[in-house]
Amino acid sequence: MRWTADWVPRERGPAVLLARATDRSGRRQPVATAHNTQGYLFDAVVRHPVTVT
């Protein structure tokens, strides 16, 4: 699902944006999950590295 968010970075340089889903009942994805080498049923916060210029 597409989404947007307003963000004003405090400083330039590397940063990490976190994407975390919340359902209608308020349940959220966990920050981390057990390592899964196959990648099946991945359900954790997704980190997106960015560079602020």
TAHUUR-V666627 format. One line per field, one symbol per residue. ss: DSSP state (@ for helix, = for strand, . for the rest). A space follows every 10 residues. Layout:
ss = ???
This chain:
ss = .......... ..=======. .=.....=.= .......... ...=.===== ==.
